[in-house]
Amino acid sequence: MKFILDKKAKSLVKKKQIKEIFINPDLDQKSSCCGIATVDIVILTKETDKNRYKLQETDDLDIYYNPNLAMYIDDDQDLIISAFFKKLYVKSEINTIER
């Protein structure tokens, strides 16, 4: 899996001087927006334990992601990160049934 920042995300990262982000699957199914078999992803800017993440370095920032995401996302799949109202989010929808 590869994480790609679009123009909005790059702009927000630069403006807020974010050096690293942490990507996790959202395990709270009650707040799932898209229904059965979709996986929501949460992006955090602070985390205390970096050791439980895998690292993908980019020119803009270090992206740490939860290894459990591999259960939902193929190795060759690109995930686009964007920004909306000063918050980062994953633009791509992940549907585990289609996988």
C-alpha positions in Angstrom: 0.0 0.0 0.0 1.2 3.5 -0.8 -0.1 6.8 0.7 -0.2 9.8 -1.6 -0.9 13.3 -0.5 -2.9 15.5 -2.8 -2.4 19.3 -3.1 -4.8 20.1 -0.3 -3.1 17.7 2.1 0.4 19.0 1.2 -0.8 22.6 1.7 -2.2 21.7 5.2 0.9 19.8 6.2 3.1 22.7 5.2 0.8 25.3 6.9 0.5 23.5 10.2 4.2 22.2 10.0 3.1 18.6 10.5 6.2 16.3 10.4 4.5 13.0 10.9 1.0 11.4 10.8 -0.3 8.1 12.1 -2.9 6.1 10.1 -5.2 3.5 11.9 -8.3 1.6 10.9 -11.4 3.1 12.7 -12.6 0.2 14.9 -15.7 2.1 16.0 -18.3 0.5 13.7 -21.1 2.6 15.1 -19.8 5.7 13.4 -19.0 4.0 10.1 -20.3 6.2 7.4 -20.6 4.0 4.4 -22.1 0.7 5.5 -21.3 -2.9 5.6 -17.8 -4.1 4.5 -16.3 -0.6 4.3 -13.3 0.3 6.4 -12.9 3.8 7.8 -9.5 5.2 8.5 -8.4 7.6 11.1 -5.4 9.9 10.7 -3.8 11.3 13.9 -0.9 13.8 14.2 0.3 12.6 17.6 1.0 9.2 19.0 3.0 8.0 22.0 4.2 4.6 20.7 5.7 4.7 17.2 7.1 1.1 17.6 3.7 -0.5 16.7 3.6 1.2 13.3 5.3 0.7 9.9 7.0 3.8 8.3 6.5 5.2 4.8 8.8 8.2 4.3 7.8 10.9 1.8 9.2 14.2 0.9 6.6 16.1 2.8 6.4 14.0 6.1 6.8 10.6 7.7 3.7 8.5 7.4 3.3 5.8 10.1 0.6 3.2 9.4 -0.9 0.4 11.5 0.3 -3.0 10.0 -3.3 -4.3 10.5 -4.3 -2.2 7.5 -2.8 -4.9 5.3 -5.8 -7.1 6.1 -8.0 -4.5 4.3 -5.8 -3.0 1.7 -3.8 -4.7 -1.2 -0.1 -4.1 -1.4 -0.3 -2.4 -4.7 -3.2 -0.1 -3.8 -2.7 3.7 -3.5 -4.6 5.6 -0.9 -5.0 9.3 -1.5 -4.9 11.6 1.6 -6.6 14.9 1.3 -7.7 17.7 3.7 -11.0 19.2 4.6 -11.6 21.9 7.1 -8.0 21.7 8.5 -8.2 17.9 9.0 -6.6 15.1 7.0 -8.6 12.2 5.8 -8.3 9.2 3.3 -10.1 10.1 0.1 -10.2 6.5 -1.2 -13.0 4.2 -0.1 -12.0 0.8 1.1 -14.5 -2.0 0.5 -13.4 -5.4 1.8 -16.1 -7.3 -0.2 -14.7 -6.0 -3.5 -11.2 -7.1 -2.5 
